[in-house]
Amino acid sequence: MPRTYKRKTEKSSWSADDLQSALTELKNGSPLREVARRFGIPRSTLQDQRKRGNTSKLQLGRCPVFSEEQEGELSKEIINLSKLFFGITPAQIQQSAYTYAKLNNLANRFNKEKESAGRDWLEGFLRRNPQISLRKPEPTSVNRVTAFNKLEVGKFYENLNKVMERYKFSPTRIFNADETGITTVQRPGKIYAEKGQKRVGYLTSWEKGKTTTAMCAFSATGVYVPPMFIYARKRMADHLNSNGPPGAIYRCSDNGWITEDLFVDWLKHFEYSVKASQEDLVLLVLDNHSSHCSLNAYNLAKKRGLLCSRFLPTHPIEFSHSINHPGEEITPNIVADLFNKAFGRVATVEKATKGFEVTGIFPVNPDVFTAEDFVAAENLQPTSSHKPIPTNEEIIRTEEGRVDVGKHIIAANESKENVSFAEIISTPGCSGISNKNQTGVSKKQHSQIFTATPMRGVLEEKESVKQKKMQKTNCGVRETKAKGVKRQIFNGPSDTGSVLLTKNTNNTTNIVAKKTGLRKKSKVTYEGCAGEEANSEDGDVTEDICIICGEFGKNREVWLRCVICGGWAHKNCSDGEKKCSYVCDFCQ
């Protein structure tokens, strides 16, 4: 049947209410033909319904494969699996429907070659069950799912009740803090294009962008602390904080993530913003990120009157900023400006107060989560013994003609009735493999009062182990005497291919021409941007100074030269990806 079929007749245009009224008239003694003509119901149909005593409206067309109860059972299993973070695809639903119909000996017109229900059946099933829709899932790690269990959540609320009963914090002194990642790469949605086209592109600023971290905090009354931005750079530049949120601070790290030292800087900024003191303590709720747990952070929090409570990293109080400017190049230089515009719209009092309320932090409500919320974590416990969802390829046929269906093995030629969808689509669970003897597995974190006295000993031991590792690493490194700063310079394209220049402080450049089958070295005099020979009256080499940070840099560090002004910059200071067409931040 075509999917765009339009009804051409007016058969069965009457409703169930019309049928009920007509049967009532017949009971009162009205003639059959007159009642059928008055309500527009065929006489034979009305006579059959009176004999059967059925008042429901008849459906035209082929009878459905499954009843309403059977489809309701399938719908329930689909929703259950999605809540367990094991949602099934449309193809798996079609395969499960075929297996269910075959094992229960239900008449069907499914595809026996593909062993799957058709697309028409799937679309009809979704129309009859509007509570199910096709969604794009968000990737969620196993650690995040397993950490949100009843035991861990109970520990968090136990610690929260302790500090609330002891210090009587008002909502103005309760803050929640968390980091969020900002990327310069837009995520395009689905677009319309020519059918059959192999490659469909969408204009973005970068193909592989850099992540910038923003550390945000707000109180239970809707007071927001100016954020801290962390760029993926070696050195900071003044132009990165242009048009940013008022009062924000800016830092940098190798990968753009927060570190223990940067978290201490943020704590100082937070303490200055909220005016915490020993007389007026502040409760700060954090997640269990490793950068939040250091001895320096502990000493600072104890000294400045900050009471930190750490909890599992699955709390819903989290910012998510999406930067989407099609056709406009987005660089890290304008991240603060774009963040400021988005932050001003979403950072409302209502969102902050509602976030504390729905998570049960303030007012304190340990019963905000039900047993249904912990099912996913319990399903992944090592004691669980479930099999993964069987796909069409995983339905194993042995020589005896038996079919492995979920938790049970049923013979294909056996007539077994009432096989449920729960038996066909088994609930996945833990594989039973323990991480106890595996190397590189981090220790599981728990909810803790970070500024409690017992934590000091743990942090001192952690700091001692860290210092020993650093000393051991430093002992294996020989101290070398620097003979002058050398830099690797990427010059533009030439006739000999891509040229790599190694610049010394004596204003002489070693060129290594790299080409297929060609490798030679020669010494030439360093030339300026326009091909003119660079000379200096006093013999100083001013090109060795980075135009962004004003420093010489490290030995063998990669430099880039601006094609407009001719200035040199460290590659780590600049965000240039194309070496042959680099334009510095001042010329953009």
Number of C-alpha atoms within 10 A of each C-alpha: 5 6 9 6 7 7 7 6 7 7 11 14 10 15 15 13 12 17 23 16 14 24 22 14 15 17 11 9 8 13 11 17 14 14 20 20 11 11 14 18 21 15 15 12 13 21 17 11 18 18 8 8 10 15 18 12 16 13 9 8 6 6 10 12 16 17 10 12 9 14 17 15 14 22 19 15 19 20 16 16 18 13 15 21 18 18 17 16 11 13 16 18 19 20 21 24 25 22 22 23 17 19 22 14 13 13 12 14 11 20 12 10 6 11 16 19 23 17 14 11 16 16 13 12 17 14 12 13 14 9 10 14 10 8 8 6 10 7 7 9 9 11 12 14 20 19 20 20 19 17 11 17 18 14 16 21 18 14 16 23 16 13 16 15 9 8 13 12 15 13 17 15 20 22 24 23 18 18 21 17 18 22 21 24 22 19 13 12 6 7 8 6 10 8 6 7 7 7 7 10 9 12 14 20 17 15 10 10 16 20 19 24 24 26 21 21 24 24 24 25 20 21 19 19 21 19 26 26 29 25 27 21 20 18 16 20 17 10 12 19 20 12 15 21 19 10 11 18 18 18 22 21 18 14 16 21 20 26 18 17 14 19 19 21 15 22 18 15 19 21 18 13 13 17 13 20 16 11 8 13 20 26 24 21 22 23 22 20 17 11 15 23 19 21 20 16 25 22 13 16 23 18 12 20 19 24 21 25 22 23 26 21 19 15 14 10 16 15 17 13 16 16 17 16 15 14 10 10 13 21 15 18 17 18 22 23 17 19 19 17 13 15 17 10 8 14 15 13 16 12 15 22 19 16 21 24 16 15 18 16 20 19 13 15 14 17 11 12 14 10 10 9 15 20 18 21 21 20 19 20 15 13 12 14 15 17 15 16 22 21 17 16 7 13 14 15 13 10 6 9 12 16 19 17 23 23 18 12 12 17 17 15 11 10 11 13 10 9 16 14 21 15 14 21 26 19 21 20 22 18 15 13 7 9 10 8 7 8 7 7 9 8 7 8 16 18 22 21 20 27 21 13 11 10 16 16 11 14 18 14 12 14 15 12 11 11 12 11 11 11 10 10 10 11 9 8 8 7 8 6 6 9 9 11 16 22 23 21 24 18 17 15 12 9 8 12 13 16 18 17 22 19 21 20 16 14 19 15 22 18 19 17 19 15 13 8 5 10 10 9 11 9 11 11 13 19 14 14 15 10 8 9 11 13 14 10 6 6 9 12 15 13 18 23 16 21 18 20 17 11 12 18 20 13 14 14 16 18 25 29 26 20 18 15 13 16 21 21 28 29 21 18 20 24 18 18 11 10 18 16 16 20 21 22 17 12 9 6
